[in-house]
Amino acid sequence: MKNFIKKIIKLFGYEIISKNDWLRKNENYVAEISANESAILNDIKEYTMTSIPSQWSLLQSIKHVIRNNVEGSFVE
């Protein structure tokens, strides 16, 4: 019966999940993020569809390139 109800709900584009699903609640959590980095990500959120961890990872890569004077250009 439970699977039957889940299938019907899925037909309408919905999904039943537990409100205590730890992974879903924390999937966009970055433990190492600083207040400055958080502000930067907040400023760019309307211009991107990527996840917060992906944005933070890109920010770390950019910092590495600048800090180590890596020559070249940024390419999308």
N, CA, C and O atoms as CSV, one atom per row, in Angstrom:
chain,resi,resn,atom,element,x,y,z
A,1,MET,N,N,0.824,-1.194,0.000
A,1,MET,CA,C,0.000,0.000,0.000
A,1,MET,C,C,0.866,1.257,0.000
A,1,MET,O,O,0.579,2.223,-0.707
A,2,LYS,N,N,1.940,1.229,0.810
A,2,LYS,CA,C,2.833,2.370,0.920
A,2,LYS,C,C,3.467,2.705,-0.437
A,2,LYS,O,O,3.512,3.870,-0.833
A,3,ASN,N,N,3.954,1.684,-1.143
A,3,ASN,CA,C,4.584,1.911,-2.450
A,3,ASN,C,C,3.565,2.413,-3.471
A,3,ASN,O,O,3.896,3.232,-4.329
A,4,PHE,N,N,2.340,1.932,-3.383
A,4,PHE,CA,C,1.279,2.365,-4.280
A,4,PHE,C,C,1.027,3.868,-4.131
A,4,PHE,O,O,0.908,4.588,-5.123
A,5,ILE,N,N,0.949,4.326,-2.892
A,5,ILE,CA,C,0.724,5.753,-2.628
A,5,ILE,C,C,1.906,6.579,-3.133
A,5,ILE,O,O,1.715,7.641,-3.725
A,6,LYS,N,N,3.129,6.090,-2.898
A,6,LYS,CA,C,4.324,6.795,-3.369
A,6,LYS,C,C,4.325,6.919,-4.899
A,6,LYS,O,O,4.698,7.961,-5.438
A,7,LYS,N,N,3.910,5.863,-5.590
A,7,LYS,CA,C,3.872,5.896,-7.053
A,7,LYS,C,C,2.857,6.910,-7.570
A,7,LYS,O,O,3.122,7.626,-8.536
A,8,ILE,N,N,1.703,6.967,-6.927
A,8,ILE,CA,C,0.670,7.925,-7.345
A,8,ILE,C,C,1.165,9.359,-7.128
A,8,ILE,O,O,0.999,10.216,-7.996
A,9,ILE,N,N,1.758,9.605,-5.993
A,9,ILE,CA,C,2.273,10.947,-5.697
A,9,ILE,C,C,3.384,11.313,-6.680
A,9,ILE,O,O,3.477,12.461,-7.115
A,10,LYS,N,N,4.225,10.341,-7.029
A,10,LYS,CA,C,5.320,10.582,-7.973
A,10,LYS,C,C,4.790,10.937,-9.365
A,10,LYS,O,O,5.432,11.695,-10.092
A,11,LEU,N,N,3.638,10.405,-9.739
A,11,LEU,CA,C,3.027,10.738,-11.033
A,11,LEU,C,C,2.735,12.232,-11.158
A,11,LEU,O,O,2.741,12.786,-12.258
A,12,PHE,N,N,2.484,12.870,-10.029
A,12,PHE,CA,C,2.197,14.301,-10.018
A,12,PHE,C,C,3.444,15.145,-9.797
A,12,PHE,O,O,3.352,16.361,-9.623
A,13,GLY,N,N,4.624,14.496,-9.803
A,13,GLY,CA,C,5.880,15.228,-9.678
A,13,GLY,C,C,6.316,15.503,-8.254
A,13,GLY,O,O,7.168,16.361,-8.022
A,14,TYR,N,N,5.746,14.793,-7.299
A,14,TYR,CA,C,6.100,14.993,-5.904
A,14,TYR,C,C,6.799,13.754,-5.364
A,14,TYR,O,O,6.757,12.682,-5.968
A,15,GLU,N,N,7.439,13.924,-4.218
A,15,GLU,CA,C,8.134,12.816,-3.582
A,15,GLU,C,C,7.966,12.949,-2.070
A,15,GLU,O,O,8.062,14.048,-1.523
A,16,ILE,N,N,7.720,11.849,-1.413
A,16,ILE,CA,C,7.619,11.852,0.044
A,16,ILE,C,C,8.998,11.531,0.609
A,16,ILE,O,O,9.595,10.503,0.288
A,17,ILE,N,N,9.492,12.433,1.457
A,17,ILE,CA,C,10.772,12.197,2.121
A,17,ILE,C,C,10.603,12.461,3.610
A,17,ILE,O,O,9.676,13.150,4.036
A,18,SER,N,N,11.500,11.912,4.374
A,18,SER,CA,C,11.465,12.106,5.813
A,18,SER,C,C,11.951,13.507,6.163
A,18,SER,O,O,12.934,13.981,5.593
A,19,LYS,N,N,11.276,14.170,7.091
A,19,LYS,CA,C,11.714,15.492,7.508
A,19,LYS,C,C,13.006,15.403,8.311
A,19,LYS,O,O,13.657,16.418,8.557
A,20,ASN,N,N,13.373,14.205,8.715
A,20,ASN,CA,C,14.606,13.994,9.466
A,20,ASN,C,C,15.732,13.465,8.579
A,20,ASN,O,O,16.706,12.910,9.088
A,21,ASP,N,N,15.612,13.627,7.268
A,21,ASP,CA,C,16.627,13.159,6.325
A,21,ASP,C,C,17.865,14.047,6.453
A,21,ASP,O,O,17.896,15.147,5.902
A,22,TRP,N,N,18.864,13.587,7.162
A,22,TRP,CA,C,20.056,14.371,7.467
A,22,TRP,C,C,20.768,14.836,6.196
A,22,TRP,O,O,21.163,15.999,6.105
A,23,LEU,N,N,20.935,13.958,5.228
A,23,LEU,CA,C,21.674,14.313,4.020
A,23,LEU,C,C,21.012,15.444,3.254
A,23,LEU,O,O,21.692,16.375,2.822
A,24,ARG,N,N,19.718,15.384,3.081
A,24,ARG,CA,C,19.016,16.446,2.346
A,24,ARG,C,C,19.065,17.775,3.087
A,24,ARG,O,O,19.149,18.830,2.459
A,25,LYS,N,N,19.015,17.735,4.413
A,25,LYS,CA,C,19.077,18.983,5.179
A,25,LYS,C,C,20.463,19.605,5.109
A,25,LYS,O,O,20.596,20.822,5.238
A,26,ASN,N,N,21.491,18.798,4.909
A,26,ASN,CA,C,22.867,19.282,4.959
A,26,ASN,C,C,23.587,19.226,3.618
A,26,ASN,O,O,24.804,19.406,3.580
A,27,GLU,N,N,22.884,18.984,2.522
A,27,GLU,CA,C,23.557,18.829,1.238
A,27,GLU,C,C,24.210,20.111,0.747
A,27,GLU,O,O,25.129,20.044,-0.069
A,28,ASN,N,N,23.774,21.266,1.209
A,28,ASN,CA,C,24.388,22.528,0.807
A,28,ASN,C,C,25.212,23.157,1.921
A,28,ASN,O,O,25.518,24.348,1.872
A,29,TYR,N,N,25.570,22.370,2.914
A,29,TYR,CA,C,26.335,22.874,4.050
A,29,TYR,C,C,27.827,22.744,3.770
A,29,TYR,O,O,28.299,21.672,3.391
A,30,VAL,N,N,28.576,23.841,3.958
A,30,VAL,CA,C,30.030,23.828,3.812
A,30,VAL,C,C,30.614,24.243,5.160
A,30,VAL,O,O,30.490,25.401,5.558
A,31,ALA,N,N,31.243,23.313,5.858
A,31,ALA,CA,C,31.740,23.580,7.210
A,31,ALA,C,C,32.853,24.615,7.230
A,31,ALA,O,O,32.961,25.382,8.187
A,32,GLU,N,N,33.680,24.651,6.193
A,32,GLU,CA,C,34.861,25.516,6.186
A,32,GLU,C,C,34.589,26.933,5.690
A,32,GLU,O,O,35.516,27.741,5.644
A,33,ILE,N,N,33.377,27.256,5.324
A,33,ILE,CA,C,33.085,28.548,4.701
A,33,ILE,C,C,33.242,29.694,5.707
A,33,ILE,O,O,32.780,29.607,6.845
A,34,SER,N,N,33.903,30.763,5.264
A,34,SER,CA,C,34.075,31.935,6.130
A,34,SER,C,C,32.914,32.904,5.903
A,34,SER,O,O,32.136,32.742,4.964
A,35,ALA,N,N,32.807,33.898,6.761
A,35,ALA,CA,C,31.736,34.894,6.625
A,35,ALA,C,C,31.896,35.668,5.322
A,35,ALA,O,O,30.902,35.975,4.664
A,36,ASN,N,N,33.130,35.989,4.941
A,36,ASN,CA,C,33.394,36.706,3.696
A,36,ASN,C,C,32.999,35.866,2.479
A,36,ASN,O,O,32.377,36.373,1.545
A,37,GLU,N,N,33.360,34.598,2.494
A,37,GLU,CA,C,33.003,33.706,1.390
A,37,GLU,C,C,31.486,33.530,1.306
A,37,GLU,O,O,30.921,33.491,0.213
A,38,SER,N,N,30.846,33.426,2.434
A,38,SER,CA,C,29.388,33.303,2.466
A,38,SER,C,C,28.725,34.538,1.854
A,38,SER,O,O,27.734,34.426,1.132
A,39,ALA,N,N,29.279,35.712,2.148
A,39,ALA,CA,C,28.740,36.952,1.574
A,39,ALA,C,C,28.914,36.970,0.057
A,39,ALA,O,O,28.019,37.406,-0.668
A,40,ILE,N,N,30.065,36.498,-0.424
A,40,ILE,CA,C,30.306,36.441,-1.876
A,40,ILE,C,C,29.296,35.512,-2.533
A,40,ILE,O,O,28.700,35.861,-3.552
A,41,LEU,N,N,29.102,34.331,-1.955
A,41,LEU,CA,C,28.153,33.371,-2.528
A,41,LEU,C,C,26.729,33.907,-2.480
A,41,LEU,O,O,25.933,33.634,-3.379
A,42,ASN,N,N,26.411,34.650,-1.462
A,42,ASN,CA,C,25.089,35.261,-1.366
A,42,ASN,C,C,24.891,36.290,-2.478
A,42,ASN,O,O,23.794,36.417,-3.023
A,43,ASP,N,N,25.959,37.027,-2.813
A,43,ASP,CA,C,25.882,38.035,-3.872
A,43,ASP,C,C,25.686,37.423,-5.256
A,43,ASP,O,O,25.057,38.039,-6.116
A,44,ILE,N,N,26.211,36.227,-5.483
A,44,ILE,CA,C,26.155,35.631,-6.825
A,44,ILE,C,C,25.019,34.625,-7.000
A,44,ILE,O,O,24.834,34.094,-8.095
A,45,LYS,N,N,24.257,34.354,-5.942
A,45,LYS,CA,C,23.266,33.271,-6.000
A,45,LYS,C,C,22.208,33.448,-7.092
A,45,LYS,O,O,21.692,32.455,-7.605
A,46,GLU,N,N,21.878,34.673,-7.453
A,46,GLU,CA,C,20.851,34.860,-8.484
A,46,GLU,C,C,21.404,34.678,-9.906
A,46,GLU,O,O,20.645,34.677,-10.875
A,47,TYR,N,N,22.723,34.525,-10.022
A,47,TYR,CA,C,23.345,34.385,-11.334
A,47,TYR,C,C,23.794,32.964,-11.642
A,47,TYR,O,O,24.374,32.728,-12.702
A,48,THR,N,N,23.547,32.020,-10.757
A,48,THR,CA,C,24.024,30.660,-10.956
A,48,THR,C,C,22.968,29.634,-10.558
A,48,THR,O,O,22.088,29.903,-9.740
A,49,MET,N,N,23.080,28.461,-11.153
A,49,MET,CA,C,22.193,27.358,-10.795
A,49,MET,C,C,22.980,26.248,-10.089
A,49,MET,O,O,22.423,25.197,-9.770
A,50,THR,N,N,24.271,26.482,-9.846
A,50,THR,CA,C,25.087,25.460,-9.200
A,50,THR,C,C,24.854,25.456,-7.699
A,50,THR,O,O,24.361,26.430,-7.128
A,51,SER,N,N,25.212,24.360,-7.078
A,51,SER,CA,C,25.016,24.207,-5.635
A,51,SER,C,C,26.018,25.064,-4.867
A,51,SER,O,O,27.040,25.481,-5.413
A,52,ILE,N,N,25.720,25.315,-3.618
A,52,ILE,CA,C,26.612,26.097,-2.764
A,52,ILE,C,C,27.976,25.419,-2.628
A,52,ILE,O,O,28.994,26.105,-2.718
A,53,PRO,N,N,28.041,24.093,-2.412
A,53,PRO,CA,C,29.370,23.468,-2.347
A,53,PRO,C,C,30.166,23.626,-3.654
A,53,PRO,O,O,31.385,23.794,-3.615
A,54,SER,N,N,29.495,23.573,-4.794
A,54,SER,CA,C,30.190,23.762,-6.075
A,54,SER,C,C,30.687,25.191,-6.224
A,54,SER,O,O,31.795,25.420,-6.709
A,55,GLN,N,N,29.877,26.144,-5.810
A,55,GLN,CA,C,30.294,27.549,-5.863
A,55,GLN,C,C,31.492,27.773,-4.951
A,55,GLN,O,O,32.451,28.444,-5.335
A,56,TRP,N,N,31.442,27.216,-3.748
A,56,TRP,CA,C,32.535,27.375,-2.794
A,56,TRP,C,C,33.814,26.747,-3.337
A,56,TRP,O,O,34.898,27.308,-3.180
A,57,SER,N,N,33.688,25.593,-3.969
A,57,SER,CA,C,34.839,24.912,-4.555
A,57,SER,C,C,35.475,25.768,-5.654
A,57,SER,O,O,36.699,25.867,-5.734
A,58,LEU,N,N,34.652,26.378,-6.490
A,58,LEU,CA,C,35.166,27.270,-7.534
A,58,LEU,C,C,35.873,28.467,-6.912
A,58,LEU,O,O,36.929,28.880,-7.390
A,59,LEU,N,N,35.306,29.020,-5.863
A,59,LEU,CA,C,35.919,30.143,-5.162
A,59,LEU,C,C,37.291,29.754,-4.619
A,59,LEU,O,O,38.235,30.540,-4.702
A,60,GLN,N,N,37.410,28.552,-4.066
A,60,GLN,CA,C,38.705,28.081,-3.568
A,60,GLN,C,C,39.709,27.915,-4.707
A,60,GLN,O,O,40.892,28.208,-4.536
A,61,SER,N,N,39.250,27.450,-5.859
A,61,SER,CA,C,40.129,27.296,-7.019
A,61,SER,C,C,40.636,28.651,-7.503
A,61,SER,O,O,41.810,28.793,-7.844
A,62,ILE,N,N,39.760,29.635,-7.533
A,62,ILE,CA,C,40.154,30.984,-7.950
A,62,ILE,C,C,41.181,31.552,-6.980
A,62,ILE,O,O,42.170,32.153,-7.401
A,63,LYS,N,N,40.951,31.364,-5.685
A,63,LYS,CA,C,41.916,31.834,-4.682
A,63,LYS,C,C,43.276,31.183,-4.883
A,63,LYS,O,O,44.306,31.847,-4.768
A,64,HIS,N,N,43.286,29.884,-5.183
A,64,HIS,CA,C,44.536,29.161,-5.417
A,64,HIS,C,C,45.285,29.741,-6.620
A,64,HIS,O,O,46.496,29.954,-6.562
A,65,VAL,N,N,44.564,29.989,-7.690
A,65,VAL,CA,C,45.178,30.535,-8.909
A,65,VAL,C,C,45.785,31.903,-8.623
A,65,VAL,O,O,46.909,32.181,-9.042
A,66,ILE,N,N,45.061,32.750,-7.923
A,66,ILE,CA,C,45.553,34.103,-7.617
A,66,ILE,C,C,46.738,34.030,-6.643
A,66,ILE,O,O,47.755,34.691,-6.853
A,67,ARG,N,N,46.608,33.241,-5.597
A,67,ARG,CA,C,47.647,33.134,-4.566
A,67,ARG,C,C,48.966,32.603,-5.139
A,67,ARG,O,O,50.042,33.007,-4.699
A,68,ASN,N,N,48.881,31.704,-6.115
A,68,ASN,CA,C,50.076,31.069,-6.680
A,68,ASN,C,C,50.499,31.667,-8.018
A,68,ASN,O,O,51.354,31.110,-8.706
A,69,ASN,N,N,49.903,32.797,-8.387
A,69,ASN,CA,C,50.262,33.505,-9.635
A,69,ASN,C,C,50.289,32.575,-10.845
A,69,ASN,O,O,51.215,32.623,-11.655
A,70,VAL,N,N,49.280,31.741,-10.958
A,70,VAL,CA,C,49.180,30.830,-12.105
A,70,VAL,C,C,48.855,31.665,-13.337
A,70,VAL,O,O,47.883,32.420,-13.349
A,71,GLU,N,N,49.674,31.523,-14.366
A,71,GLU,CA,C,49.473,32.287,-15.586
A,71,GLU,C,C,48.375,31.670,-16.433
A,71,GLU,O,O,48.138,30.463,-16.383
A,72,GLY,N,N,47.706,32.515,-17.213
A,72,GLY,CA,C,46.669,32.021,-18.108
A,72,GLY,C,C,45.379,32.815,-17.916
A,72,GLY,O,O,45.335,33.818,-17.204
A,73,SER,N,N,44.353,32.335,-18.567
A,73,SER,CA,C,43.056,33.002,-18.527
A,73,SER,C,C,42.000,32.091,-17.928
A,73,SER,O,O,42.115,30.867,-17.984
A,74,PHE,N,N,40.973,32.698,-17.358
A,74,PHE,CA,C,39.817,31.928,-16.893
A,74,PHE,C,C,38.916,31.679,-18.094
A,74,PHE,O,O,38.645,32.596,-18.870
A,75,VAL,N,N,38.460,30.468,-18.247
A,75,VAL,CA,C,37.592,30.108,-19.370
A,75,VAL,C,C,36.348,29.450,-18.809
A,75,VAL,O,O,36.423,28.606,-17.917
A,76,GLU,N,N,35.197,29.848,-19.346
A,76,GLU,CA,C,33.941,29.274,-18.885
A,76,GLU,C,C,33.774,27.890,-19.436
A,76,GLU,O,O,32.770,27.233,-19.160
